[in-house]
Amino acid sequence: MPSKSIDHAVTARKLTGAASDPTYAGVLSFMRRKYAKNPKGADVVVWGIPFDAAVSNRPGARFGPQAIRRASAIFDNDPQYPFSHDLFADLAVVDHGDCLLDYGDHRKTPASIERQATKILNSGAFLLSLGGDHFVTWPVLKAHAARHGKLALVQFDAHQDTWPDDGGRIDHGSFVGRAVRDGVIDPAHSIQIGIRTHAPEDCGIEMLYGHQIEDMSASDIAAAILKRVGNRPAYLTFDIDCLDPAFAPGTGTPVAGGPSTAKTLSVLTKLGALNLLGADVVEVAPAYDHADITAIAGATIAMHYLGLLAAKKAADGR
């Protein structure tokens, strides 16, 4: 016990290595990673964007980053399933805290998110964002595209988010169409998985509907994603309402008929070949959750991103 420590998020002396906090105690950062406002030396920066003023149904996703961090404490730094090893043995990950936003003037929100995301990306780190409603993906996408060029979008979602937009709306249901029109994403190499609603246009993006993925294996779904994206620079956005409400009740716009958490995680484990440059998990709204089901799903999805990145770093090192 003398070698153990507590509050690893603030007491850690380096950016790699496991923590030893009990799951029920200690300062809550994402997976107990060190809090660091200076991302120097980090391979990955985890960043919360607590904004939900763009929702069309139930609010509450502003509390998503807190809920995901709290749920991530269950990852007690044993080797993480299914990756079989300490993700942080060589992968340096920090929790950057949350985006600073003016709650009283939402006109400033898009530029504030984009500016702060750009600053993180300029460090060279991979940015893993925790929403927030799905509008937050728009300024984050812009920041990534400014650095990497037009992106392939891999979107797990019940909704297409391609509703009409005048270019200035703050709306979680229209950012994808805007991203296509503004040349931020390449629709010819983008794909949406789990769609269970209809929008006026598909913008040329391939869709795998909810009923289709119900009949597909996880391997077939992953193969379809990899075929569509190829080796293009890619951004992966995961709206938690992609999951069926049985597995993610804590969200603003739940839609029946989605995949299970288990099947979706199996798909994610097979996406290691993606040229993934950024990712997020959005729309976790804990006020509607039960026993942290949704928050645990969101935290596990984010952990899987880190597992893919750790595996890629290890492979590159070999």
C-alpha positions, -999 to 999 in steps of 0.1 A, spaced: 0 0 0 28 26 7 36 26 -31 0 34 -39 -12 69 -46 -45 88 -47 -58 116 -69 -37 105 -98 -53 132 -119 -33 158 -101 -5 139 -84 8 120 -114 44 128 -122 43 116 -158 18 112 -186 21 74 -190 15 46 -167 -15 33 -147 -32 50 -117 -40 32 -85 -71 52 -72 -100 32 -60 -129 32 -84 -150 49 -57 -126 77 -47 -101 102 -61 -102 132 -84 -123 124 -114 -105 128 -147 -111 107 -178 -97 73 -169 -76 90 -141 -54 107 -166 -34 137 -154 -51 170 -157 -29 193 -179 -38 226 -195 -5 224 -214 -7 194 -237 30 193 -244 43 157 -246 8 142 -249 -2 117 -276 -39 123 -269 -58 151 -253 -92 144 -238 -114 175 -237 -149 182 -226 -173 205 -244 -202 211 -220 -227 227 -245 -263 217 -252 -281 248 -264 -285 234 -299 -308 205 -291 -341 200 -308 -356 178 -280 -344 172 -245 -315 193 -230 -289 180 -206 -259 170 -226 -239 198 -211 -235 174 -182 -222 147 -205 -184 153 -200 -189 151 -162 -209 119 -165 -184 102 -189 -155 111 -166 -173 97 -136 -183 65 -154 -147 60 -166 -135 55 -130 -147 19 -134 -117 13 -157 -95 6 -127 -62 4 -147 -61 -33 -151 -54 -43 -187 -84 -30 -206 -107 -55 -224 -104 -64 -252 -70 -48 -257 -53 -70 -231 -27 -45 -218 -23 -12 -200 -33 14 -226 -11 39 -209 21 20 -208 34 40 -238 4 62 -249 6 95 -231 -29 108 -225 -40 139 -206 -73 153 -196 -74 189 -207 -105 197 -187 -134 216 -204 -139 241 -231 -145 276 -217 -178 290 -231 -200 320 -224 -233 306 -214 -250 339 -220 -239 345 -256 -242 315 -278 -232 335 -309 -196 332 -296 -198 294 -291 -187 281 -325 -157 303 -327 -147 296 -291 -148 259 -296 -129 261 -329 -102 284 -314 -96 262 -284 -96 230 -304 -71 245 -328 -48 254 -300 -49 217 -288 -43 204 -323 -14 227 -328 4 207 -300 3 177 -324 -18 156 -301 -49 136 -311 -80 153 -298 -107 132 -282 -137 154 -274 -166 146 -250 -198 164 -257 -221 182 -253 -247 180 -280 -238 171 -316 -234 207 -327 -200 208 -310 -187 184 -336 -190 212 -363 -164 236 -349 -141 207 -340 -144 193 -375 -135 227 -389 -104 229 -367 -93 194 -379 -99 202 -415 -79 234 -413 -50 212 -401 -54 181 -422 -76 190 -452 -110 176 -462 -119 147 -439 -138 114 -443 -165 113 -417 -175 81 -398 -207 89 -380 -225 65 -356 -259 81 -351 -297 76 -353 -299 108 -373 -284 121 -405 -280 157 -392 -284 170 -428 -314 192 -422 -316 226 -441 -292 252 -426 -286 289 -435 -250 285 -425 -254 304 -392 -277 281 -372 -266 266 -339 -283 233 -345 -273 198 -337 -294 185 -366 -277 203 -396 -240 203 -391 -233 174 -414 -250 190 -444 -231 222 -437 -198 203 -435 -204 189 -469 -214 222 -485 -184 240 -469 -159 213 -481 -150 202 -446 -159 166 -452 -158 144 -483 -192 128 -487 -178 103 -513 -157 87 -485 -180 93 -455 -205 69 -439 -233 70 -413 -240 39 -392 -273 32 -374 -295 58 -391 -332 54 -380 -348 86 -393 -353 104 -426 -339 138 -436 -346 157 -468 -312 149 -483 -283 124 -479 -256 148 -492 -240 118 -510 -230 101 -478 -234 63 -476 -258 52 -449 -262 19 -431 -297 20 -416 -306 5 -383 -325 -24 -398 -296 -31 -421 -270 -33 -393 -293 -55 -373 -289 -81 -401 -251 -75 -405 -223 -89 -384 -199 -66 -367 -172 -77 -391 -194 -68 -421 -202 -34 -407 -165 -26 -400 -156 -38 -435 -182 -15 -451 -167 14 -431 -131 6 -441 -141 2 -477 -159 35 -478 -132 55 -461 -101 38 -475 -69 55 -464 -83 90 -463 -78 112 -432 -108 104 -410 -128 118 -381 -150 95 -360 -181 110 -343 -203 89 -321 -237 102 -311 -247 80 -282 -283 78 -296 -269 55 -322 -274 28 -296 -309 15 -289 -325 33 -260 -323 0 -241 -286 5 -240 -285 44 -239 -316 59 -224 -297 89 -212 -298 110 -243 -318 139 -258 -334 123 -289 -336 85 -284 -348 64 -313 -359 27 -310 -343 1 -332 -306 7 -327 -277 -17 -321 -265 -30 -288 -235 -16 -270 -217 -50 -273 -222 -52 -311 -211 -16 -316 -180 -20 -295 -171 -51 -316 -173 -29 -347 -150 -3 -331 -124 -29 -323 -121 -37 -360 -115 -1 -372 -77 -1 -364 -69 4 -401 -86 38 -402 -64 68 -407 -81 83 -376 -71 119 -368 -98 129 -343 -128 115 -325 -157 124 -302 -185 110 -281 -216 133 -278 -252 136 -266 -248 118 -233 -275 134 -211 -272 119 -176 -305 134 -163 -324 107 -183 -299 79 -175 -304 48 -153 -276 34 -132 -251 52 -155 -259 29 -184 -254 56 -210 -224 72 -193 -207 38 -191 -214 32 -228 -200 66 -236 -169 61 -215 -163 26 -230 -165 40 -265 -140 66 -257 -118 40 -241 -120 19 -273 -107 49 -292 -77 50 -269 -72 13 -273 -70 17 -311 -45 45 -308 -24 25 -283 -23 -5 -306 -14 18 -335 14 34 -316 27 0 -305 26 -12 -342 44 19 -354 70 13 -327 77 -22 -340 
